[in-house]
Amino acid sequence: MLIFELSSKGRKGYRLPKLDVDRIDVKDYLGEYLREELNFPEVSELDVVRHYTRLSQLNYAIDTTMVPLGSCTMKYNPRI
């Protein structure tokens, strides 16, 4: 499942504090490279944590499973 599939209109995970400096017009700096729509997923912070935790558990890790080394001459390989 992609994180974009968890997106729900209007859901926010984090808001930046109000600016305490003068605003600038970013179009002056970025020009043609500025995109109006960024298309970020609208998910809560908890959904983001759960999503990436689930993805990390799909990876093979020496910490969580037995290592199938395939040979009786190859013993335990500790982490470095």
C-alpha positions in Angstrom: 0.0 0.0 0.0 1.3 3.5 -0.9 1.1 6.3 1.6 -0.9 8.2 -1.0 -3.6 5.6 -0.6 -3.9 6.5 3.1 -4.4 10.2 2.2 -7.6 11.9 3.4 -8.6 15.4 2.3 -7.9 17.9 5.1 -5.9 15.6 7.4 -2.8 17.2 8.8 0.2 15.6 10.6 2.2 18.6 11.5 2.0 22.4 11.2 4.9 24.7 11.2 4.9 27.7 13.6 4.0 31.1 12.4 6.9 33.0 10.7 8.7 35.5 12.7 10.6 37.0 9.7 9.4 38.9 6.7 7.8 37.0 3.9 9.5 36.8 0.5 8.1 36.0 -2.9 9.6 32.6 -3.8 8.7 33.2 -7.5 11.6 35.7 -7.6 14.0 32.9 -6.6 12.5 29.8 -8.2 10.9 31.3 -11.3 9.9 28.6 -13.8 10.9 25.8 -11.4 8.1 26.6 -8.9 5.2 24.2 -8.9 1.8 25.4 -7.6 0.6 21.9 -6.5 3.0 19.6 -4.6 0.6 16.8 -4.3 1.8 15.7 -0.8 -0.3 13.0 0.9 -2.6 14.3 3.6 -2.0 11.8 6.4 -1.7 12.1 10.2 1.7 11.7 11.9 0.5 8.3 13.4 -0.4 7.0 9.9 3.1 8.0 8.7 4.8 6.2 11.5 2.6 3.1 11.1 3.2 3.0 7.3 7.0 3.3 7.5 7.2 0.8 10.4 5.2 -1.7 8.4 7.5 -1.2 5.4 10.6 -1.7 7.6 9.2 -5.0 8.8 8.9 -6.2 5.2 12.6 -5.9 4.8 14.8 -8.9 5.8 16.8 -8.2 8.9 19.3 -10.2 11.0 17.7 -8.7 14.1 14.2 -10.2 13.5 14.8 -13.5 11.6 17.1 -16.5 11.2 19.7 -15.9 8.5 19.5 -18.6 5.8 23.2 -18.9 5.0 22.9 -22.1 3.0 26.0 -23.8 4.2 26.9 -25.7 7.4 30.4 -24.1 7.2 29.0 -20.6 7.5 28.0 -19.9 11.1 26.5 -16.9 12.8 27.5 -13.5 11.3 27.3 -10.9 14.1 26.4 -7.3 13.3 29.4 -5.0 12.9 
